[in-house]
């Protein structure tokens, strides 16, 4: 075998690597994932670490404190007709947020069908449900601060760490929901105004990216609901 033949054979990569080598050598995208979606996944991954740290810290405080921890079923009860109903407001908030995940999923579906009207309506419904959740959370905070006297640095009902944990975790999540409401509103407006038709060649991929963010926010609330309100 001649030297040229040997060099040529050595230059040919194995079949399993040929496509990747060709993409890298040709300065092409090796994995065909849109950059917007990839960046959103990276952001959500980093956010997962933050929420995990918050919840793990909360569990550590809850287990290690020597002062009795307030019972969530009593703290977050609302009275209707004189009888307190445990966690009724939290249950409604959870239902609202889970329902918003359904409307968001439908919005993504209609977005890929290029149905602008239904996409805008469903995204607007999702944003409205998110705003409702934030409003109910504001009511919950007001009740605890004004009626119960709970503060980030103190709590008349038991362990002082309760207030710090509650305001930190639910406040950080509430900020995400509020940002999501603004984000969804902007995307819905752009869909309705034809922005993506003019600038993205009718590609409604941003609707799916917004959906990823919103489903993440909803999923985090499920963990907060389980660890903070049911424990």
N, C-alpha and C positions, 0 to 999 in steps of 0.2 A: 504494500500500500504506500503510495507516495506521501510526501510531507503535506502537500496541499490537501489531499483527501483526509488525512488524519486531522488536520486543523479544521477542515470544514465539518467533520463529524463531531469534533469536540465543541464546536460553536453552536450546534443544534441542541437546545435544552430538551429534557425529557418531556413526554407528552403532557404529563400532569402539570408542569410548570410553564409550558410554552405560552399559554394565554396570558398569565400574570407577567412573565418576562416581557412579552410583546407590549403589554399595556404600559408597564413602567418605562421601558426603553423608548416608547413612543410618546411619553408624557401624557398618558391618558388616564382616565379614572378607572382604577382597578375594580372597585365595588360600586355598582350603579345605584347609589342612594343619593337622593337630592341633598345638597348641602344644607338647606334650611331644615330638613327633617333630621339630618345627622347632628346639627348643632342643637336642635331642640332636645334630642335624646341625651346629648352630653350635659346640657343644662339640667335636665330632669334627674340625671344620675347624680350630679353634684348636690342638687336639692334633696335627693333621697338621703345622702349622707348627713345633711344638716338636720332634717326631721328625725332621722334615726338617733342622732346625738341628743336631741331634745327629749325624745321619748325614753331613751335609755337613762338619761340623767334623771328624768322624772321618776322612773321605776326605782332607781337607786335611792333617791330621796324618800320615796314612799316606803320603801322597805326598812331604811336605816333610821328614820325618825322615831323618837321615843314618845313624842306627844301624839295623842289620838288624832287620826286623820278624819276630817269631816266626811260624812256619808253623802255621796253624790245624789242618791235618791231623795235625800232630805233637802240638801242645798239647792238643787235645781228643780224643785217641785213648784208647781203653780196651783193656786186654789181656784176652783170653779164651783160655785154654789156652797162655799164653806169647807169643802173637802179637798185637801191637797192631792194632786195627781203627780206621782214621781216621774221626772224626766219627760214630761209631755212636750215641753218646748223643744228639747233636744231631739226627740223622736220626729217632730214635725220638720225641724231643720234638716235632719238626715234624709227624710223622705223627699224634701225639696231638692236637695243636692243630688240624690240618686236619680230623681226624675230628670234633672238637667243633663245628666250623662246620657239618658235616652234621647232627649231632643238634640243633643250635640251629635250623637251617632247618626241620627236621621239627617241632620244638616250635612254631614260629610257625605252620606250616601247620595243625597240630591245634588251636592256639589259636583260629584263625579259624573252625574247625569246631565250636568250643565243646566239644571233647573234653578234659575236665579231666584225666582219668586219664593219657592219653598225653602231654598237655602237661607235666604235673608230672614224669612219668617221664623224658621226654626232656630237660627242663631240669635235672633232678637228674643225669642222665648227663653233660650238658654241664659242669655244675659239678664233677663228679667228675673228668672229664678235665682240666679246668683246674687242679684241685688237684694232680693227678698231674704236670702240666707244672711247676707251681711246686716240687713236691717234687724232681723231677729237676734243676731249675735250682739248688735248694739244694745238691744233691749235687755238681753241677758247680762251684759256688762253693767248697764245702768242699775239693774235690780241688785246685783251683788255689791256694787260700790255704794249706792245710796241707801238701800234697805238693809243689807247685811253688814255693811262696814268693812268689806274685804278690800285689802290693799296689797300691792306687790311686796310690801315689807311687813305685813301683819295680817292676822286673821282672827277675829274674835270667836270663831267656832272651833278652833283647834290649832293644828300645826301651822306655824307661820309660813312654811314653804308652800302651802296650798295656793296662796294668792300669787306668789311669784311664778309657780309652775303653770297655773291656769292662764294668767295674762300673757306669759311668754309664748306658750304653745298655741293657744287659740288666737292670740293676736297675730302671730307670724302667719298662721294659716289664713286668717281673715284678710291680711294684706295680699296674700296670693289670690284669694277669691276676688278681691276688689280689683287687682291688676288684671285678672282674667276677664272681668266684666268689661273693663275698658278695651282690652285687646279684642274681645269678641265683637264689641260694638264697632270698632274701627274696621275689622275684617268684613263684617256684615255690610257696613256702609260702602266699602270698596266693591263688594260683590254687586250690590244694588246699583251702584253708579256706573258699572261697566269698566272699572279700572283694570281688572284682570283680563278682560276681553281686549282692551287696548294695549296693555303693556306686557301681558303674560301669555298672549296668544290663546286666551280662553282657558288657561291652566288654573284650576281652583285648588291647587295643592296646598296653599296657605290655609285653607279651611281645615284640611286634615291636620296640619301642624298645630293649629289652634286647638283642635280636638284632642291632640295628644296632651297638651298642657292642661286642658280642662279635666280630662279623665284622671290625670295624675293628681290634681287638686282634690277630686272626689275620692280617690283611693286613699289619700293621706287622711282625709276626714274619717274614713271607716276605722283606721287604726287609732286615731285620736278618740273616737267614740268608744271603741272597745277598751282602750287602756285607761282613759281618764274618767269616763262617765259610768262605765259598767263595772269597773274594778272597785 
